[in-house]
Amino acid sequence: MEQDFIIIGGGIAGISVGARLSHMGRVTLLEGEESLGFHASGRSASLFDVMYGHPTAVALNRAGHDYHATANGGILSPRGLMLVAGPDQADAFAREMPLLAMHEISVDEAVQMVPILDRSALSRAAYHAEAWDMDTDRLIQNFARELRGNGGQVLTRHQVSAISRTGRGWRVETAGAAFEAPILVNAAGAWVDEVAKMAGLAPIGFTPMRRSIAQIPAPGGHDVAGWPMVLGAQERFYAKPEAGKLLVSPAEEHPQPPHDAWADDMVLAEGLARYEEMVTEPVTRLETSWAGLRTFSPDRVMVIGFDPSADGFFWHAGQGGNGFQTSPAASQLAADLIGGHAPDLPADLVTQFRPGRFR
């Protein structure tokens, strides 16, 4: 089946690029799992904070803020972000507060916002209101609706089994089906290097990093709906209200092979202990837990662009936990590069994403 664009990967990276490209030609998106956003995209903390991430990601966050706030009615709702530190974290706090564009607040103010914070453990705190919950499922479905509305197709349960070059471009095979197109977009998340090798290209050297999350009941029976997300200095943990519960993460980055990730009990226990050091309410019960893989390039900058060694092979990879935040601007950049249009982003920023920096 001939197309203009084939996209491998149905996470937020792939579906957002697919939506953009659907205005330029026929798109087929292939996802091996039974649903979109099955792996990393389905296990996100779902927070939009412009200042969070590598400076290149922050630039994309800024460029995509209006889209998140207004497109299709917007997907953001107020949350806020608080940074907390103990007495031995003063240097880290001083570094991180300006990077996150926060203002310092008193311990009393912090406890007023989050009543379970332990005054005896908390030495400094900072806050900003410019952080929002994201309706990530709605964002994925908005992009999918756009892709389908322009005649594209989204095929789940289509695990790619072979990739080969043709006179026209690329042939991608799945069980019982084959697709051809001049442009192949590799948006396979933790599996992007595996897809490259399948296509006969050298891998870039991406590293999937596990991050775990535990869901616990609302501490002490508090109504947590109005609490900000709390981030420990040095990213020792984070705690985020979600549907009347609290999500607590060790915020670990442990290298893993590409796979359907699950939480490590010991890592969760260590992270929950770090969280408990800062609060007055102990964790008495875990309701559920899970993990996702945040995939980074060797320099932790996303890779967006054509591979210099293979015509028509386009990388859209290495979101490193910023896939949802950056998706509007990153996907528009990808579409501009594929379509031969001048991106709205600064040229020096665009250059930093090029795959050729690793070749």
For each residue, the residues with C-beta under 8 A, 3 or more apart:
1: 28 177 178 179 180
2: 26 168 179 180 181
3: 6 25 26 27 28 179 180 181
4: 21 24 25 26 27 181 182 183
5: 18 21 24 25 26 27 28 181 183 184 185 338
6: 3 27 28 29 30 170 172 179 180 181 183 184 185
7: 14 17 18 21 27 28 29 30 184 185 187
8: 14 30 160 172 184 185 186 187 188 195
9: 13 14 29 30 31 185 186 187 188 189 191 192
10: 14 15 29 30 31 33 35 36 37 38 154 156
11: 14 15 36 37 38 39 40 41 187 189 323
12: 15 16 37 41 136 139 140 143 319 323 324 327
13: 9 16 17 41 187 189 316 317 319 323 327 330 331
14: 7 8 9 10 11 17 18 29 31 185 187 188 316
15: 10 11 12 18 19 29 36 37 140 143 144 147 154
16: 12 13 19 20 143 327 328 330 331
17: 7 13 14 20 21 185 187 316 331 334 335
18: 5 7 14 15 21 22 27 29 143 144 147 152 154 185
19: 15 16 22 142 143 144 146 147 331
20: 16 17 23 24 331 332 334 335
21: 4 5 7 17 18 24 25 27 152 185 334 335 338
22: 18 19 25 27 146 147 149 150 151 152
23: 20 150 335
24: 4 5 20 21 335 338 339
25: 3 4 5 21 22
26: 2 3 4 5 151 152
27: 3 4 5 6 7 18 21 22 147 150 152 153
28: 1 3 5 6 7 152 153 155 179 181
29: 6 7 9 10 14 15 18 147 152 153 154 155
30: 6 7 8 9 10 155 158 160 172 174 179
31: 9 10 14 35 36 38 154 155 156 157 158
32: 156 157 158 159 160
33: 10 38 39 156 157
34: 38 156 157
35: 10 31 38 42 156
36: 10 11 15 31 41 140 144 154 156
37: 10 11 12 15 41 42 136 137 140
38: 10 11 31 33 34 35 41 42
39: 11 33 42 43 189 190 260 261 292 293
40: 11 43 44 189 190 292 293 294 295 319 321 323
41: 11 12 13 36 37 38 44 136 140 189 323 324
42: 35 37 38 39 292
43: 39 40 213 261 290 291 292
44: 40 41 134 136 292 321 323 324
45: 213 229 238 240 247 249
46: 133 134 135 136 242 324
47: 52 79 81 131 132 133 134 229 240
48: 61 65 68 76 131 132 133 134 324 325
49: 52 61 81 100 130 131 132 325
50: 58 61 62 65 130 325
51: 58 61 99 100 101 130
52: 47 49 57 58 61 100 322 325
53: 57 58 61 320 321 322 325 326
54: 57 58 300 301 320 322
55: 58 59
56: 59 60 301 302 349 352 353
57: 52 53 54 60 61 302 320 322 325 326
58: 50 51 52 53 54 55 61 62
59: 55 56 62 63 329 345 346 349
60: 56 57 63 64 302 322 325 326 329 330 333 345
61: 48 49 50 51 52 53 57 58 64 65 322 325 326 329
62: 50 58 59 65
63: 59 60 328 329 344 345
64: 60 61 67 68 325 326 327 328 329 330
65: 48 50 61 62 68 69
66: 69 70 71
67: 64 70 71 328 329
68: 48 64 65 71 74 75 76 132 134 139 328
69: 65 66 74 76
70: 66 67 73 74
71: 66 67 68 74 142 328
72: 75 138 142
73: 70
74: 68 69 70 71
75: 68 72 134 135 136 138 139 142
76: 48 68 69 132 133 134 135
77: 132 133 135
78: 129 132 133
79: 47 131 132 133 228 229 240 241
80: 113 127 128 129 131 228 229
81: 47 49 100 102 127 128 130 131 228 229 231
82: 105 110 113 114 125 126 127 228 229 230 231
83: 93 96 97 100 102 125 126 127 231 232 233
84: 110 117 122 124 125 230 231 232 233 278
85: 89 90 92 93 122 123 124 125 232 233
86: 89 121 122 123 233 277 278
87: 90 123
88:
89: 85 86 92 93 123 124 233 234
90: 85 87 93 94 123 124
91: 94 95
92: 85 89 95 96 233 234
93: 83 85 89 90 96 97 124 126 233
94: 90 91 97
95: 91 92 98 99
96: 83 92 93 99 100 233 234
97: 83 93 94 100 102 104 126
98: 95 101 102
99: 51 95 96
100: 49 51 52 81 83 96 97 126 128
101: 51 98 128 130
102: 81 83 97 98 126 127 128
103: 126 127 128
104: 97 124 125 126
105: 82 109 110 125 126 127
106: 109 110 125
107: 110 111 117 119 122 123 124 125
108: 111 112
109: 105 106 112 113 125 127
110: 82 84 105 106 107 113 114 117 122 125 127
111: 107 108 114 115 117 119 122
112: 108 109 115
113: 80 82 109 110 127 227 228
114: 82 110 111 117 227 228 230
115: 111 112 222
116: 219 220 222 279 280 281
117: 84 107 110 111 114 121 122 125 230 278 279 280
118: 121 122 277 278 279 280
119: 107 111 122
120:
121: 86 117 118 277 278 279
122: 84 85 86 107 110 111 117 118 119 125 278
123: 85 86 87 89 90 107
124: 84 85 89 90 93 104 107
125: 82 83 84 85 104 105 106 107 109 110 117 122
126: 82 83 93 97 100 102 103 104 105
127: 80 81 82 83 102 103 105 109 110 113 228
128: 80 81 100 101 102 103 131
129: 78 80
130: 49 50 51 81 101
131: 47 48 49 79 80 81 128 228 229
132: 47 48 49 68 76 77 78 79
133: 46 47 48 76 77 78 79
134: 44 46 47 48 68 75 76 139 324 325
135: 46 75 76 77 138 139
136: 12 37 41 44 46 75 139 140 324
137: 37 140 141
138: 72 75 135 141 142
139: 12 68 75 134 135 136 142 143 324 327
140: 12 15 36 37 41 136 137 143 144
141: 137 138 144 145
142: 19 71 72 75 138 139 145 146
143: 12 15 16 18 19 139 140 146 147 327 331
144: 15 18 19 36 140 141 147 148 154
145: 141 142 148 149
146: 19 22 142 143 149 150
147: 15 18 19 22 27 29 143 144 150 152 154
148: 144 145 151 152 153 154
149: 22 145 146
150: 22 23 27 146 147
151: 22 26 148
152: 18 21 22 26 27 28 29 147 148
153: 27 28 29 148
154: 10 15 18 29 31 36 144 147 148
155: 28 29 30 31 158 174 177
156: 10 31 32 33 34 35 36
157: 31 32 33 34
158: 30 31 32 155 174 175 177
159: 32 174 175
160: 8 30 32 163 172 173 174 195 198
161: 173 174 175
162: 171 172 173 198
163: 160 170 171 172 173 184 195 198 199 200
164: 170 171 173 199 200
165: 169 170 171 199 200 310
166: 169 170 171 180
167:
168: 2 180 181 182
169: 165 166 180 181 182 183 184 311 312
170: 6 163 164 165 166 180 181 182 183 184 199 312 313
171: 162 163 164 165 166 178 179 180
172: 6 8 30 160 162 163 178 179 180 181 184
173: 160 161 162 163 164 177 178 179
174: 30 155 158 159 160 161 177 178 179
175: 158 159 161
176:
177: 1 155 158 173 174
178: 1 171 172 173 174
179: 1 2 3 6 28 30 171 172 173 174
180: 1 2 3 6 166 168 169 170 171 172
181: 2 3 4 5 6 28 168 169 170 172 184
182: 4 168 169 170 312
183: 4 5 6 169 170 312 314 338
184: 5 6 7 8 163 169 170 172 181 199 312 313 314
185: 5 6 7 8 9 14 17 18 21 314 316 334 338
186: 8 9 192 195 196 199 313 314 315 316 317
187: 7 8 9 11 13 14 17 192 316 317
188: 8 9 14 191 192 194 195 317
189: 9 11 13 39 40 41 192 208 258 293 295 317 319
190: 39 40 206 208 256 258 259 293 295
191: 9 188 194 195 258
192: 9 186 187 188 189 195 196 204 206 295 315 317 318
193: 196 197 203 204 205 206
194: 188 191 197 198 203 258
195: 8 160 163 186 188 191 192 198 199
196: 186 192 193 199 201 202 203 204 307 313 315
197: 193 194 200 201 202 203
198: 160 162 163 194 195
199: 163 164 165 170 184 186 195 196 310 313
200: 163 164 165 197 310
201: 196 197 307 309 310 313
202: 196 197 309 359
203: 193 194 196 197 206
204: 192 193 196 297 298 303 315 317 355 358
205: 193 297 298 358
206: 190 192 193 203 295 296 297 298 317 318
207: 255 295 296 298
208: 189 190 255 256 257 258 261 293 294 295
209: 252 253 254 255 256 293 294 295 296 320
210: 252 253 254 255 256 261 264 267 291 292 293 294
211: 249 250 251 252 253 291 292 293 294 321
212: 249 250 252 263 264 267 268 271 289 290 291
213: 43 45 247 248 249 263 289 290 291 292
214: 247 248 249 263 268 271 272 283 286 288 289
215: 242 245 246 247 248 286 287 288 289
216: 219 245 246 248 283 285 286 287
217: 245 246 284 285 287
218: 221 222 223 224 244 245 246
219: 116 216 222 224 246 279 281
220: 116 280 281
221: 218
222: 115 116 218 219 227
223: 218 226 244
224: 218 219 227 241 244 245 246
225: 241 244
226: 223 241
227: 113 114 222 224 230 241
228: 79 80 81 82 113 114 127 131
229: 45 47 79 80 81 82 131 238 239 240 241
230: 82 84 114 117 227 238 239 240 278
231: 81 82 83 84 235 237 238
232: 83 84 85 235 236 237 238 251 274 275 278
233: 83 84 85 86 89 92 93 96 236
234: 89 92 96
235: 231 232 238 251
236: 232 233 251 271 274
237: 231 232 248 249 250 251 271 272 274 275 278
238: 45 229 230 231 232 235 248 249 251
239: 229 230 246 247 248 249 275
240: 45 47 79 229 230 246 247
241: 79 224 225 226 227 229 244 245 246 247
242: 46 215 245 246 247
243:
244: 218 223 224 225 241
245: 215 216 217 218 224 241 242 287
246: 215 216 217 218 219 224 239 240 241 242
247: 45 213 214 215 239 240 241 242
248: 213 214 215 216 237 238 239 271 272 275 283
249: 45 211 212 213 214 237 238 239 252 271
250: 211 212 237 267 268 270 271 272 274
251: 211 232 235 236 237 238 271
252: 209 210 211 212 249 267 271
253: 209 210 211 294
254: 209 210 264 267
255: 207 208 209 210
256: 190 208 209 210 259 261 293
257: 208
258: 189 190 191 194 208 293
259: 190 256 293
260: 39
261: 39 43 208 210 256 291 292 293
262: 290 291
263: 212 213 214 267 268 289 290 291
264: 210 212 254 267 268 291
265: 268 269
266: 269 270
267: 210 212 250 252 254 263 264 270 271
268: 212 214 250 263 264 265 271 272 286 289
269: 265 266 272 273
270: 250 266 267 273 274
271: 212 214 236 237 248 249 250 251 252 267 268 274 275
272: 214 237 248 250 268 269 275 276 283
273: 269 270 276 277
274: 232 236 237 250 270 271 277 278
275: 232 237 239 248 271 272 278 279 283
276: 272 273 279 282 283
277: 86 118 121 273 274
278: 84 86 117 118 121 122 230 232 237 274 275
279: 116 117 118 121 219 275 276
280: 116 117 118 220
281: 116 219 220
282: 276
283: 214 216 248 272 275 276 286
284: 217
285: 216 217
286: 214 215 216 268 283 289
287: 215 216 217 245
288: 214 215
289: 212 213 214 215 263 268 286
290: 43 212 213 262 263
291: 43 210 211 212 213 261 262 263 264
292: 39 40 42 43 44 210 211 213 261
293: 39 40 189 190 208 209 210 211 256 258 259 261
294: 40 208 209 210 211 253 319 320 321
295: 40 189 190 192 206 207 208 209 317 318 319 320
296: 206 207 209 300 318 320
297: 204 205 206 300 301 302 303 317 318 320 358
298: 204 205 206 207 358
299: 357
300: 54 296 297 318 320
301: 54 56 297 318 352 353
302: 56 57 60 297 317 318 319 320 322 326 330 353
303: 204 297 315 316 317 318 353 354 355 358
304: 315 316 317 330 333 334 337 353 354
305: 314 315 337 353 354 355 356
306: 311 312 313 314 315 337 338 355
307: 196 201 310 313 314 315 355 359
308: 355 356 359
309: 201 202 359
310: 165 199 200 201 307 313
311: 169 306
312: 169 170 182 183 184 306
313: 170 184 186 196 199 201 306 307 310
314: 183 184 185 186 305 306 307 334 337 338
315: 186 192 196 204 303 304 305 306 307 355
316: 13 14 17 185 186 187 303 304 330 331 334
317: 13 186 187 188 189 192 204 206 295 297 302 303 304
318: 192 206 295 296 297 300 301 302 303
319: 12 13 40 189 294 295 302 322 323 326 330
320: 53 54 57 209 294 295 296 297 300 302
321: 40 44 53 211 294
322: 52 53 54 57 60 61 302 319 325 326
323: 11 12 13 40 41 44 319 326 327
324: 12 41 44 46 48 134 136 139 327
325: 48 49 50 52 53 57 60 61 64 134 322
326: 53 57 60 61 64 302 319 322 323 329 330
327: 12 13 16 64 139 143 323 324 330 331
328: 16 63 64 67 68 71 331 332
329: 59 60 61 63 64 67 326 332 333 345
330: 13 16 60 64 302 304 316 319 326 327 333 334
331: 13 16 17 19 20 143 316 327 328 334 335
332: 20 328 329 335 336 343 344
333: 60 304 329 330 336 337 343 345 350 353
334: 17 20 21 185 304 314 316 330 331 337 338
335: 17 20 21 23 24 331 332 338 339 341
336: 332 333 339 341 342 343 344
337: 304 305 306 314 333 334 340 341 343 350
338: 5 21 24 183 185 306 314 334 335
339: 24 335 336
340: 337
341: 335 336 337
342: 336
343: 332 333 336 337 350
344: 63 332 336
345: 59 60 63 329 333 349 350
346: 59 349 350
347: 350 351
348: 351 352
349: 56 59 345 346 352 353
350: 333 337 343 345 346 347 353 354
351: 347 348 354
352: 56 301 348 349 357
353: 56 301 302 303 304 305 333 349 350
354: 303 304 305 350 351 357
355: 204 303 305 306 307 308 315 358 359
356: 305 308 359
357: 299 352 354
358: 204 205 297 298 303 355
359: 202 307 308 309 355 356
